[in-house]
Amino acid sequence: MRDLDEKDREILQILSREARIATKALAGRIALSRSATAERIANLERAGIIRGYRADIGEIDGSTIRALLLIKLKRTPSHDLLDVLAQSPQVRRVLSVAGDLDLVAEIVAGNMEKLNALRDIIAGHDAVADITTSVVLRREIDRENG
């Protein structure tokens, strides 16, 4: 795909905030025709820049516990541990990071007991050298939608 121009960037900025905006309304805001706007969106989707549209759902249950597990491995990579993490529906995201840590796992659990049970499984894995749990108190800024 060609380099993004100002109109492409405007489209992405608006869609990141309002994924359900009608093409006609979007076209009016960026001063392009509906067909030109639709073509640009299709090109951004084909190029993988727009990977999908989703609803940003707030907390349904206020008792949900969110935590980050900061994981240091004995050796990298650890595909076996990634398989364990992938099998748990409580694991929402796993990031491989540079520095003293190796992995950061975002966890959503129904209560502290469930969080601790999952943490114990991960901490007991042969590849894990150390694990620190940071419970999320509040999401101050969340642009990832999910």
N, C-alpha and C positions, 0 to 999 in steps of 0.2 A: 504494500500500500504506500501511497505517497505520504510525504510528511503532513502532519496535521496543520491545518491553517486556522485562522481565528474563528471562522464559522464552525469548524469541527469542535474546537475547544468550547465554544459557546453551547453547542449541542450537548457535549459531555457534561458541562457544568450544570445545565438545566436538568438533564436526565438523572444526574446523580442525586438531585434533590426531589425531583418530581417524575419518577419513572413512568407514571400512568398518564402523563400529559398527552393530549391528542396531538397528532402530527400537524394538524391545521393550526392549533394554538402555538405549538413550538415554532412553526414556520413564521407565524406573525411576529413572534418575539425576536427572531433572529433576522428578520427582513429577507426571507427567501420564499420561493414558491413552495407549495406543499410537495410537489413531485421532486424538486431539488432536495428538499429536506429529507424526504423518505429515501431517496437515493443515497444521500450522505449517511444516514442511519444504517442502511443495508451494507454499505461499504465498511463502516466501523464494526458492524457485527461480523462480517466475513473476515475482517482482519484480526478478529479476536480482541479488539479493544473494548467493545461492548460484549461482555460474556453472558449477560442475562439480566433479567428484571425480576425483582422480588419485593415482597412486602416487608416493611420494617415493623416487626411486631414487638411491642413493648412487653414488659414483664406481665404475664398473665397471673402468675402466682407470686405474691410478694414474699413467700417463704423460700423461694428458690435461692440456692447458694451458688455464687459464681466464685471461681478461684483460678489462680494461675499456678501451675506446678512448674517450678524451675528445676530442670533436671540436668545433672552432670553425669556423663557416661564414663565407664571404664575404658571404652574404646568406641570409635565411630567408624562406619555407621553401624547402627543396631537395627537391622530390618525386623528382627524378632520382636523387639520392643514396639516398633512402629505398628506391627501386626496386632499386638495386644491393645495398643491405643486405638487403632482403627475399629476394633471389634466392640468397643464400648460406646453406646449412644450418648453417654455423659460427656465424652470428649468432643468438643465442638471444633477445635482448631489445634494443630500442632505446627510449631515453627521451629526450623533448624536455625540456630543463631551462632554468631561468631563471638569469641571471647571466653570467659571463664565457664559459661554455661554451654550446653549443647542443644537442649530442646526447651521450648516453652510450650506447655499444653494448657489450653483454656478449657476449663471444666464447668459444667452446669449440673448441679445435683439437687435433688429434692430436699435434702436435709444434711446436717453435718455428719451423721452416721454413714450415709451413702458416700459422701465425699471422702471420709476417712477410710472406708472400705476400699474404694478405688485407689486412693493414695497408697494404701498398704500393699495392694497387688503390684502397683508400679514400683514402689520402693523395694519390694522383694525380688524384682527381676534381676537376673544375673548381670545384665549389662549396666545397671544403675549404680553409680558410685555415691551419689548424694542427691537428695531431693529437698527442696524447700517449698512450702505451701504459702501462698499469699492470697488471703480471702479478699475479694473485691467488695469494697464498701459501697461504691457508687460509680456509675459510668458518667464521667464528666463530659467527655466528647466521644461520640461514636459515629464515625463516618463509614464503617464497614457494613452496616445493615445486616448483621447476621451472625 
